[in-house]
Amino acid sequence: MSDRLRRWRMMLGGQDADGTGVSLSGVDAQRDATLEALYDKEKDRRGGLGGSSPRVARWLGDIRGYFPSSVVQVMQRDAMERLGLRQLLLEPEMLESVQPDVHLVGTLLSLNRAIPERSRETARAVVRQVVEDLEKRLAQPTRQAVSGALHRANRTSRPRHGDIDWNRTILANLKHYQPEQRTVVPERLVGFGRRLPSVSRQIVLCLDQSGSMAASVVYASVFGAVLASIRSLRTQVIAFDTAVADLTESVSDPVELLFGVQLGGGTDINAALAYCQTRIDAPRDTVLVLISDLFEGGNEEEMLQRAQALKADGVQVICLLALSDDGAPAYDHDNAAALAALGIPAFACTPEVFPDLMAAAIQRQDVAAWAAANDIPTAAAAD
């Protein structure tokens, strides 16, 4: 049998009308059975696979053996929806069977209040594994991009001799090259300050806790911990739904921070921005990143007025409609356009691009222009 027909047979499910005429055996038959358990619409799986913890645990183990990691993650997410597995995730043996990923962490956080005591340590272990994997992937690029931006922002045109950046000074003065002396006579010196101030910039991450923002909250928590480890930054993490929670004290431990988040519920962006206003000491040295889909349940008019006031005070305000790998999110287009009209860019951002975004913001670059240069679509201003 051709490999193509074999794949079509597994995709179509082997019903009479699948048209392949192919039968499966061995590992292919076992792989097909795992797909059928999840995707066969004509069988009531909620009373079978979905209702038995041991059977579900075996199924989770099977898919990890039969499919690559990326496919396993998709099938686990589908199983949450199609087989009603969320409650079963409250059992320790079930948590030990799943493959940890960002979406699983989001599901666990949404169930946080319901997790029984016997499962809490296992749940924390799952979350910590995902957080550690993300830190390995994201910490170094973030520190490198942000530290470089802080030093560039602190560059001075009157450096001490030991602080001259000779490469940049020569490039800036090539037009003053003297052929007869075979040297450059610099009219402008470029260098860095001897040291950065103890706190050079304030970063405020303002996180929407609504259920749709789960993956963004996970990534933002990891980035918050990395940013907090940079001494020249003062990093604060504010989470909100209809209430506001200042999680800054937990920022150094993203696992603790995540378990302080309560996913779900309403959204009051206006109240969150009002709280952020009280926490900003030096507006012109502050970057406020609002991570929200902008579906405001509070006062929209006041929310926009607060955003405008923050920008007028000199705060670099950015709205991320998502901070994840999930692609374009659903968001409130009217509020995004209204922010854009105020000069506050609103767009989705992947974790890989976030360090460069923060570097641009720290240097007070035009973030909308930065997004355009990186082929990132932003919300259009309202007419």
GUTIMAR-17187 format. One record per residue: x, y, z of N, C-alpha, C, CB in turn; residue number from 1. Coordinates in steps of 0.05 Angstrom, whole numbers. Glycine has a CB too. Example, Ala and Ser with C-alpha at 12.3 -4.5 7.8 and 13.67 -1.06 7.14 Angstrom:
# GUTIMAR-17187
264_-114_156_246_-90_156_264_-66_156_226_-89_181_1
257_-45_142_273_-21_143_258_1_157_282_-12_114_2
//
This chain:
# GUTIMAR-17187
17_-24_0_0_0_0_18_25_0_-19_0_24_1
9_45_-14_25_70_-15_23_85_11_17_88_-39_2
44_100_18_43_115_43_21_136_42_70_129_47_3
16_147_18_-5_167_16_-33_155_22_-5_179_-12_4
-39_131_11_-64_118_17_-67_111_46_-68_93_0_5
-45_102_58_-46_96_87_-53_120_103_-18_84_95_6
-41_143_97_-47_168_111_-76_176_107_-27_190_103_7
-85_174_82_-113_182_77_-132_164_92_-119_180_47_8
-125_138_94_-142_119_109_-145_128_138_-131_90_107_9
-122_135_151_-123_143_179_-138_170_182_-95_145_190_10
-135_188_162_-148_213_164_-179_211_161_-138_232_142_11
-188_193_143_-216_190_137_-231_171_156_-220_180_109_12
-216_155_170_-228_139_192_-237_111_185_-251_154_201_13
-234_103_159_-241_75_153_-270_68_150_-230_58_173_14
-287_89_147_-315_83_142_-319_73_113_-332_108_148_15
-343_64_108_-348_52_81_-343_71_59_-377_42_80_16
-347_97_64_-345_117_43_-318_130_41_-367_138_46_17
-298_120_56_-272_134_55_-258_131_28_-255_124_77_18
-265_110_12_-255_108_-15_-228_98_-18_-257_134_-27_19
-214_91_3_-186_82_0_-184_52_-4_-170_89_25_20
-203_36_8_-201_7_6_-178_-4_21_-199_-1_-23_21
-167_10_40_-143_3_54_-150_-7_82_-122_26_55_22
-138_-28_91_-140_-37_119_-113_-34_132_-150_-67_121_23
-114_-30_158_-90_-25_174_-84_-48_192_-92_1_189_24
-58_-51_199_-50_-71_218_-27_-61_234_-43_-98_204_25
-20_-76_255_3_-70_271_2_-42_284_28_-71_254_26
24_-28_283_26_-1_296_6_18_283_54_10_294_27
2_16_256_-17_34_243_-45_30_254_-16_29_213_28
-53_6_259_-79_0_270_-82_12_298_-85_-30_271_29
-61_10_314_-61_21_341_-62_51_341_-37_12_357_30
-46_63_322_-47_92_319_-75_101_310_-25_101_298_31
-87_86_292_-113_93_283_-134_92_305_-121_75_260_32
-130_73_323_-149_70_346_-148_94_364_-143_44_362_33
-124_106_368_-122_129_385_-136_153_372_-92_136_391_34
-134_155_345_-147_177_331_-178_173_332_-138_178_302_35
-187_148_329_-215_142_330_-227_149_357_-221_113_323_36
-212_143_378_-223_149_405_-228_178_409_-203_139_426_37
-213_195_395_-217_224_398_-235_236_378_-190_237_397_38
-233_227_353_-246_242_331_-270_228_318_-226_247_310_39
-277_204_327_-300_190_315_-326_202_326_-299_159_320_40
-339_218_310_-363_232_319_-387_214_324_-371_254_299_41
-387_190_312_-410_172_314_-410_155_339_-412_154_290_42
-389_158_356_-388_143_380_-388_162_404_-363_125_381_43
-403_154_424_-404_171_448_-380_166_466_-431_167_464_44
-360_182_463_-335_177_477_-336_188_506_-312_189_463_45
-355_205_512_-356_216_539_-362_195_559_-377_239_541_46
-377_174_552_-384_153_570_-363_131_570_-410_142_564_47
-344_132_551_-324_111_550_-297_122_558_-322_99_522_48
-282_131_538_-255_142_543_-256_165_563_-242_150_517_49
-275_183_559_-275_207_575_-283_202_604_-294_227_564_50
-295_179_610_-304_175_637_-286_157_654_-331_163_636_51
-265_147_643_-248_128_657_-219_139_659_-248_101_643_52
-210_146_683_-183_156_687_-162_137_677_-179_163_715_53
-163_111_685_-141_93_676_-141_91_645_-145_65_687_54
-164_90_633_-164_87_603_-154_112_590_-193_81_594_55
-162_136_601_-151_161_590_-121_163_593_-165_185_603_56
-111_154_616_-82_155_621_-68_137_601_-76_146_650_57
-79_114_595_-66_96_575_-67_110_547_-81_69_574_58
-90_123_541_-92_136_515_-72_158_512_-121_147_511_59
-68_174_534_-49_195_533_-21_184_529_-50_212_559_60
-15_162_542_11_149_538_14_139_509_15_126_557_61
-8_128_498_-6_118_470_0_140_450_-33_105_463_62
-14_163_453_-9_184_432_19_195_434_-30_207_436_63
31_194_458_59_203_460_78_184_447_67_207_490_64
70_159_445_87_139_432_83_138_402_81_112_443_65
59_147_392_53_144_364_57_170_348_25_135_361_66
58_193_361_58_218_346_80_236_356_30_232_348_67
89_255_339_110_274_348_98_294_368_121_290_325_68
115_308_383_107_325_405_87_346_396_131_339_416_69
91_358_373_73_380_364_45_369_360_83_392_338_70
42_344_349_16_332_345_3_324_371_18_307_326_71
20_314_390_9_306_416_-4_330_430_32_295_434_72
9_354_428_-2_377_441_-29_385_429_18_401_439_73
-32_383_403_-57_389_390_-79_369_399_-55_388_359_74
-72_343_400_-91_322_408_-99_326_437_-80_295_403_75
-80_333_454_-88_338_482_-107_361_485_-62_344_499_76
-103_382_469_-121_405_471_-149_397_460_-110_429_455_77
-149_381_438_-175_372_428_-189_354_448_-171_358_401_78
-174_338_462_-186_320_482_-199_335_504_-165_300_493_79
-187_358_512_-199_374_533_-228_382_525_-182_399_539_80
-231_390_500_-256_400_490_-276_377_484_-253_417_466_81
-266_357_469_-284_336_458_-291_314_478_-272_324_434_82
-273_309_497_-277_286_515_-282_295_544_-253_268_514_83
-282_321_548_-288_331_575_-267_323_596_-315_322_584_84
-242_327_589_-220_317_607_-212_337_629_-196_310_591_85
-223_361_628_-213_381_647_-215_371_676_-229_406_644_86
-238_359_684_-240_350_711_-221_328_717_-269_341_716_87
-216_310_698_-197_288_702_-169_298_707_-197_269_679_88
-163_323_697_-136_334_702_-131_341_731_-132_359_685_89
-152_340_747_-149_345_775_-137_321_790_-175_354_787_90
-134_298_776_-123_274_788_-93_273_783_-137_249_777_91
-77_267_804_-48_266_800_-38_247_779_-34_258_826_92
-51_223_777_-42_204_757_-47_213_728_-56_177_761_93
-68_230_725_-73_241_699_-53_262_692_-102_253_698_94
-46_279_711_-26_300_706_1_288_698_-23_318_730_95
7_265_710_33_252_704_33_240_676_39_231_725_96
9_237_664_8_224_637_9_243_614_-18_208_635_97
3_269_619_2_288_597_29_299_591_-18_310_604_98
31_310_567_56_323_558_53_353_564_62_319_528_99
69_364_582_66_392_590_70_411_567_84_399_613_100
53_432_564_58_453_545_43_478_555_48_445_517_101
46_500_541_35_525_550_4_524_553_42_547_530_102
-9_510_534_-38_508_535_-47_492_559_-49_497_509_103
-33_471_566_-40_455_589_-37_472_614_-22_429_591_104
-16_488_616_-12_505_639_-36_524_641_14_521_637_105
-45_535_618_-68_553_618_-93_539_629_-74_563_590_106
-97_514_621_-119_498_631_-117_494_661_-121_471_617_107
-93_487_671_-90_483_700_-95_509_715_-61_473_705_108
-86_531_704_-91_557_718_-120_563_719_-76_579_704_109
-135_557_698_-164_562_698_-178_544_719_-176_557_670_110
-166_521_725_-177_502_745_-165_506_773_-173_474_736_111
-149_527_776_-133_530_800_-149_527_826_-119_557_800_112
-171_540_827_-187_539_852_-199_512_857_-209_560_850_113
-201_495_836_-214_469_839_-194_447_843_-231_463_815_114
-168_452_840_-148_431_843_-147_421_872_-120_441_834_115
-152_395_876_-152_385_904_-123_385_915_-164_357_905_116
-121_384_941_-94_385_954_-76_363_944_-97_384_984_117
-87_339_939_-71_316_931_-58_319_904_-88_290_932_118
-69_338_888_-59_342_861_-42_367_858_-82_344_842_119
-41_384_879_-28_410_876_2_408_870_-32_426_901_120
16_390_883_45_387_879_50_378_850_57_369_899_121
34_359_841_37_349_813_32_372_794_19_325_808_122
11_387_799_4_410_781_27_430_781_-22_423_790_123
38_436_804_60_455_805_85_444_790_68_461_834_124
89_418_792_112_406_777_108_409_747_115_377_785_125
83_405_738_77_408_709_82_437_700_48_400_703_126
72_456_716_76_484_709_105_491_710_60_502_729_127
120_482_730_148_489_732_164_478_709_160_478_759_128
157_454_699_172_443_676_168_460_652_162_414_670_129
143_469_647_138_487_624_153_513_627_108_492_620_130
152_525_651_165_550_656_195_548_652_159_560_685_131
207_527_662_236_523_659_243_520_629_246_499_674_132
227_506_614_232_503_585_231_530_571_212_483_573_133
211_546_579_208_572_566_231_590_574_182_585_575_134
240_589_599_263_606_608_288_599_592_267_603_638_135
293_573_588_316_565_573_315_576_544_318_534_571_136
292_578_533_288_587_506_289_617_504_262_577_495_137
279_631_524_274_660_521_292_678_538_246_666_528_138
304_668_559_318_685_578_342_699_566_326_669_603_139
360_684_553_384_696_543_379_717_521_402_675_532_140
362_711_501_356_732_481_344_757_493_337_721_460_141
327_753_514_315_777_527_336_794_542_293_768_546_142
352_781_558_373_796_572_392_810_553_389_777_591_143
399_796_532_418_808_513_406_832_499_427_787_492_144
381_830_490_368_852_475_363_876_494_342_842_463_145
353_870_517_346_892_536_371_905_547_328_881_558_146
391_890_555_415_902_566_429_919_545_434_880_576_147
430_910_520_441_926_499_426_952_495_442_910_473_148
399_950_496_383_974_492_387_994_515_353_966_491_149
390_984_540_395_1002_562_421_1017_559_395_986_588_150
442_1003_550_468_1016_546_467_1036_523_489_995_541_151
452_1029_502_450_1048_479_434_1072_487_437_1034_455_152
414_1068_503_398_1091_513_414_1109_531_373_1081_527_153
434_1098_543_451_1113_562_476_1125_548_460_1096_585_154
478_1122_521_501_1132_507_503_1162_510_500_1124_477_155
527_1171_512_532_1200_515_550_1210_492_544_1206_542_156
547_1236_485_564_1248_464_588_1261_477_548_1268_448_157
591_1260_503_615_1271_517_626_1250_536_607_1297_532_158
634_1227_525_644_1205_542_672_1211_553_644_1179_527_159
678_1198_575_705_1198_585_722_1181_567_706_1188_615_160
748_1185_568_766_1171_549_762_1141_551_795_1178_555_161
759_1130_575_756_1101_577_729_1091_569_761_1093_605_162
710_1109_564_683_1101_557_677_1105_528_663_1116_574_163
697_1114_512_692_1119_483_687_1092_469_715_1134_470_164
666_1092_453_660_1069_435_674_1076_409_629_1064_431_165
699_1066_406_716_1074_383_705_1065_356_744_1062_386_166
692_1041_355_681_1032_329_659_1051_320_670_1004_332_167
641_1058_338_619_1076_330_629_1105_325_597_1076_351_168
649_1113_341_661_1140_337_674_1142_309_682_1146_359_169
689_1122_301_702_1122_274_681_1123_252_721_1098_271_170
660_1106_255_639_1105_235_625_1132_233_619_1083_241_171
621_1145_255_607_1171_255_624_1193_244_598_1178_283_172
650_1189_242_668_1211_233_685_1204_208_687_1218_256_173
676_1184_193_691_1177_169_694_1200_149_678_1153_155_174
674_1217_149_676_1240_130_698_1259_137_649_1255_129_175
709_1256_161_731_1273_170_758_1260_167_727_1282_199_176
759_1239_151_785_1226_146_805_1245_133_780_1200_128_177
830_1245_143_851_1262_132_871_1245_117_865_1278_155_178
870_1245_90_887_1227_75_917_1231_80_881_1230_45_179
924_1257_83_953_1262_86_964_1252_113_958_1292_84_180
946_1251_133_955_1240_159_946_1211_163_943_1257_181_181
930_1202_143_919_1174_144_906_1168_171_942_1154_139_182
889_1187_178_875_1184_204_848_1198_203_892_1194_228_183
831_1191_221_805_1205_224_807_1225_247_782_1184_230_184
798_1249_242_798_1270_263_769_1272_272_809_1298_252_185
762_1260_295_734_1260_303_725_1287_313_730_1239_325_186
702_1295_303_689_1319_313_668_1313_334_676_1335_289_187
659_1287_334_639_1279_353_647_1252_365_610_1277_340_188
649_1250_391_655_1225_404_629_1210_411_672_1230_430_189
630_1184_408_607_1167_416_616_1148_437_595_1152_391_190
601_1146_458_609_1127_479_585_1120_497_631_1139_496_191
591_1105_518_571_1097_537_578_1110_564_569_1066_539_192
557_1114_580_563_1123_607_579_1102_622_537_1130_622_193
594_1111_642_611_1091_656_594_1069_669_627_1106_678_194
571_1077_679_553_1056_690_525_1066_688_560_1049_719_195
507_1047_686_479_1054_685_469_1062_713_462_1031_674_196
449_1079_714_437_1084_741_427_1059_753_414_1105_738_197
424_1059_780_414_1035_793_388_1025_781_411_1040_823_198
370_1044_774_345_1038_760_343_1057_736_320_1039_778_199
346_1046_712_346_1063_689_318_1065_676_365_1052_669_200
303_1043_678_276_1042_666_257_1027_684_276_1029_637_201
232_1034_683_210_1020_697_193_1006_676_193_1040_714_202
189_980_680_172_964_662_148_955_678_188_939_651_203
124_960_667_99_951_679_85_933_659_81_976_686_204
82_907_667_67_888_651_40_886_663_82_860_650_205
19_894_648_-8_895_658_-24_873_643_-21_923_653_206
-30_851_658_-40_826_646_-70_822_649_-25_803_658_207
-84_819_627_-112_812_627_-115_783_634_-125_818_598_208
-130_777_655_-133_749_665_-157_735_652_-137_749_694_209
-170_746_632_-193_732_620_-183_706_608_-206_750_599_210
-201_686_606_-193_660_598_-180_658_571_-217_642_597_211
-187_676_552_-176_675_525_-147_684_525_-192_693_507_212
-137_696_547_-110_706_548_-91_687_562_-109_733_562_213
-99_662_566_-83_643_583_-55_640_573_-97_616_583_214
-50_634_547_-23_630_537_-7_656_540_-24_621_508_215
-19_679_536_-5_704_538_4_709_567_-23_727_529_216
-13_701_586_-6_705_614_18_687_622_-30_698_632_217
19_663_611_42_645_617_68_657_606_37_617_604_218
68_665_581_92_677_570_99_703_584_88_683_540_219
80_720_590_86_745_604_98_741_631_60_762_606_220
89_720_645_100_714_672_129_707_670_84_692_685_221
136_691_649_164_683_646_181_708_639_167_662_623_222
171_725_620_186_749_613_188_768_637_172_763_589_223
167_769_654_169_786_677_191_778_695_143_785_693_224
195_751_699_217_742_716_244_748_704_214_712_720_225
246_746_678_272_751_665_278_781_667_271_743_635_226
259_798_661_263_827_663_270_835_691_238_842_653_227
257_822_711_262_830_739_291_822_747_242_815_757_228
303_804_732_331_796_739_351_816_729_337_769_727_229
343_836_713_361_856_702_361_880_721_352_866_673_230
384_885_734_385_904_756_377_932_749_413_904_767_231
381_940_724_375_968_716_346_972_710_392_976_693_232
330_951_712_301_953_708_286_950_734_292_932_688_233
265_965_737_246_960_759_221_948_745_240_986_775_234
216_923_750_194_909_736_171_903_754_205_882_724_235
147_910_745_123_905_761_104_889_743_110_932_770_236
89_871_756_69_855_742_42_860_756_77_825_742_237
23_870_740_-4_875_750_-23_858_735_-11_906_747_238
-39_842_749_-59_825_735_-87_835_742_-56_795_744_239
-105_832_724_-132_842_729_-154_826_715_-134_871_720_240
-177_826_727_-202_818_714_-222_841_721_-213_789_724_241
-241_836_738_-257_859_748_-244_871_773_-286_851_754_242
-224_858_784_-208_868_806_-179_869_796_-210_850_831_243
-162_883_812_-134_886_804_-116_873_826_-127_916_801_244
-97_857_817_-78_844_835_-50_851_828_-82_813_835_245
-35_862_847_-7_869_843_10_844_850_2_894_860_246
22_831_830_37_806_834_67_811_834_29_786_812_247
75_836_837_103_843_835_121_828_855_107_873_839_248
110_823_879_127_809_899_134_781_890_111_808_926_249
118_769_872_123_742_863_137_741_836_96_727_860_250
146_764_826_155_765_798_181_748_794_161_794_790_251
197_744_815_222_729_811_216_699_808_240_734_834_252
193_690_815_185_662_813_160_660_796_181_648_841_253
163_655_770_139_655_752_119_634_759_148_651_724_254
127_612_772_108_591_780_89_603_802_122_566_791_255
101_615_822_85_628_843_67_650_831_103_640_865_256
79_665_813_63_686_800_39_675_785_81_703_781_257
44_654_770_22_642_755_0_631_773_32_619_737_258
7_619_796_-13_610_814_-27_632_829_-2_590_833_259
-17_656_826_-31_680_837_-50_691_817_-11_701_845_260
-50_682_792_-68_691_771_-94_675_773_-55_688_743_261
-116_688_769_-142_674_769_-155_678_742_-161_685_792_262
-150_659_724_-161_661_697_-191_659_696_-148_640_679_263
-203_675_679_-232_675_676_-244_700_688_-243_650_688_264
-270_702_685_-284_725_697_-285_749_678_-271_733_722_265
-293_772_689_-297_795_673_-271_810_668_-317_814_685_266
-273_834_656_-250_850_649_-255_880_655_-242_846_619_267
-237_892_670_-240_921_675_-212_933_671_-250_927_705_268
-207_940_645_-181_951_637_-178_979_650_-179_953_607_269
-200_994_651_-199_1021_662_-188_1020_691_-227_1034_662_270
-198_1002_707_-189_1000_735_-159_992_736_-206_979_750_271
-151_974_718_-123_966_717_-104_989_710_-119_943_697_272
-112_1005_690_-95_1028_683_-95_1049_705_-106_1040_657_273
-117_1052_719_-118_1071_741_-98_1062_763_-147_1072_753_274
-97_1036_768_-78_1027_788_-49_1031_778_-83_997_794_275
-44_1025_753_-17_1028_742_-8_1057_744_-16_1019_713_276
-27_1076_740_-19_1104_743_-8_1110_770_-44_1122_738_277
-18_1097_791_-9_1103_818_18_1090_824_-29_1092_839_278
27_1072_807_52_1057_811_76_1068_795_48_1028_805_279
70_1088_778_91_1099_760_104_1124_772_79_1105_732_280
130_1123_777_144_1145_790_157_1164_769_165_1134_808_281
167_1153_748_181_1169_728_169_1163_700_213_1164_728_282
149_1177_693_134_1170_668_152_1168_643_113_1190_663_283
171_1186_640_187_1186_615_207_1163_614_201_1213_612_284
211_1150_637_229_1127_638_213_1101_641_249_1130_660_285
187_1102_635_170_1079_640_159_1068_614_147_1086_658_286
159_1041_612_145_1027_590_123_1010_602_166_1008_574_287
99_1016_593_75_1001_603_65_984_580_53_1021_613_288
65_957_585_56_939_565_29_927_574_77_916_560_289
8_935_562_-19_925_567_-23_900_550_-41_947_562_290
-27_877_562_-31_852_547_-60_845_550_-12_830_557_291
-76_850_530_-105_847_532_-117_846_504_-117_870_548_292
-140_831_503_-155_831_478_-174_854_476_-171_804_475_293
-174_872_496_-188_897_496_-219_895_497_-181_913_472_294
-229_871_505_-258_869_509_-264_880_536_-268_839_506_295
-270_906_537_-273_920_563_-300_916_574_-267_950_559_296
-301_908_600_-326_905_614_-331_929_632_-326_880_630_297
-311_947_634_-315_971_650_-322_995_633_-289_977_666_298
-312_1018_640_-319_1042_626_-299_1047_604_-319_1067_646_299
-308_1043_579_-290_1045_556_-280_1073_552_-305_1036_530_300
-298_1093_556_-289_1121_552_-268_1129_572_-314_1140_555_301
-271_1121_597_-251_1127_617_-225_1112_612_-261_1121_645_302
-228_1088_602_-204_1071_596_-187_1085_575_-212_1044_586_303
-200_1095_554_-185_1109_533_-173_1136_544_-203_1115_509_304
-188_1149_561_-178_1174_573_-153_1169_590_-200_1188_589_305
-153_1147_605_-130_1141_621_-106_1134_604_-137_1117_640_306
-111_1118_583_-89_1112_565_-77_1137_553_-99_1093_543_307
-94_1155_545_-85_1181_534_-69_1197_554_-109_1197_523_308
-78_1197_579_-64_1212_600_-37_1200_606_-81_1212_626_309
-35_1173_606_-9_1160_610_10_1168_588_-13_1130_611_310
1_1168_563_18_1175_541_26_1205_542_4_1169_514_311
7_1222_550_13_1250_552_34_1256_574_-13_1266_558_312
34_1239_594_54_1242_616_82_1233_607_46_1227_640_313
84_1220_584_110_1211_574_114_1181_576_131_1224_589_314
94_1166_586_97_1137_588_96_1124_560_74_1124_606_315
114_1106_555_113_1091_530_93_1068_533_142_1079_522_316
69_1072_522_47_1053_525_44_1036_500_20_1068_531_317
43_1009_504_41_990_482_18_971_490_68_975_477_318
2_964_471_-19_944_475_-13_919_459_-47_955_468_319
-9_897_473_-6_871_459_-32_856_460_18_854_472_320
-44_851_437_-69_837_436_-65_807_443_-82_840_408_321
-41_798_440_-33_771_448_-3_770_450_-44_749_428_322
7_753_468_36_748_470_38_717_469_49_760_496_323
37_706_445_36_677_443_43_669_415_9_666_451_324
43_642_410_49_631_383_23_625_369_66_607_385_325
0_633_380_-26_624_369_-36_639_345_-46_625_391_326
-22_659_336_-31_674_313_-49_697_320_-46_655_293_327
-64_707_300_-80_731_304_-103_724_324_-92_741_277_328
-106_740_345_-127_734_365_-153_748_358_-118_743_393_329
-175_740_372_-199_755_371_-196_779_391_-225_738_379_330
-203_803_382_-200_826_400_-221_847_392_-171_837_397_331
-224_867_410_-243_888_405_-230_908_385_-251_903_431_332
-239_907_360_-227_924_339_-232_954_344_-238_916_312_333
-255_960_355_-261_989_360_-242_1001_381_-290_993_369_334
-237_987_403_-219_997_423_-190_997_413_-221_980_448_335
-182_977_397_-155_977_386_-151_1000_367_-150_950_371_336
-172_1006_351_-170_1029_333_-169_1055_348_-193_1029_313_337
-184_1057_370_-184_1081_386_-157_1086_399_-206_1080_408_338
-144_1064_408_-117_1067_419_-97_1076_398_-108_1041_432_339
-100_1064_374_-82_1071_352_-85_1101_345_-88_1054_327_340
-110_1111_347_-114_1140_341_-101_1157_362_-144_1145_341_341
-96_1146_386_-82_1161_407_-52_1158_405_-91_1151_435_342
-43_1143_385_-14_1139_382_-4_1116_398_1_1163_389_343
-22_1098_407_-15_1075_423_-18_1050_405_-32_1072_449_344
3_1038_396_1_1016_377_-11_991_391_28_1009_366_345
-27_976_376_-40_952_386_-35_930_366_-70_955_392_346
-22_908_374_-16_886_356_-10_861_371_8_894_337_347
-10_838_358_-3_813_370_27_809_366_-18_789_357_348
40_795_386_69_792_386_75_763_394_82_812_405_349
94_751_380_104_725_388_125_727_409_114_709_363_350
129_706_425_150_707_445_178_713_434_151_681_461_351
184_702_410_210_706_399_216_736_392_214_690_374_352
195_751_386_199_779_378_198_798_402_177_786_358_353
186_789_424_183_806_447_208_819_457_170_790_469_354
231_805_459_256_818_468_263_842_451_279_799_468_355
261_840_425_267_863_407_247_885_411_268_854_378_356
222_878_416_202_899_421_209_915_446_174_886_425_357
217_901_467_225_915_492_249_932_488_230_895_514_358
268_922_472_292_938_466_284_964_452_312_922_449_359
266_962_432_258_986_418_243_1005_437_239_978_394_360
226_995_454_211_1012_473_230_1026_492_190_995_488_361
249_1012_503_268_1023_522_284_1047_509_288_1002_532_362
289_1044_483_303_1066_469_284_1088_459_319_1055_446_363
259_1085_467_238_1104_459_235_1107_429_243_1131_472_364
238_1085_415_234_1085_386_204_1087_380_246_1060_373_365
197_1093_356_169_1092_347_162_1063_344_165_1108_320_366
146_1053_363_139_1024_363_122_1016_340_125_1017_390_367
104_1033_331_88_1027_307_106_1024_283_67_1049_302_368
126_1041_280_145_1039_258_162_1013_261_164_1063_256_369
169_1007_286_184_982_291_168_958_282_192_979_321_370
142_958_289_125_935_281_123_933_251_96_939_293_371
120_956_238_118_955_208_144_944_196_113_983_197_372
167_952_207_192_943_197_196_913_201_215_957_211_373
181_901_221_183_873_226_159_858_215_185_868_256_374
144_871_197_121_858_184_100_849_203_130_834_167_375
96_864_225_75_858_244_52_877_240_87_861_274_376
28_867_232_5_884_227_-5_896_253_-17_869_213_377
-11_922_253_-21_936_276_-50_944_271_-4_960_283_378
-65_949_292_-92_959_289_-93_986_276_-107_959_317_379
-111_990_258_-113_1016_244_-128_1036_261_-127_1013_217_380
-119_1061_260_-133_1082_275_-161_1086_265_-117_1108_273_381
-179_1093_284_-206_1098_277_-208_1124_260_-224_1101_302_382
-226_1124_241_-229_1147_224_-241_1170_239_-247_1140_199_383
//
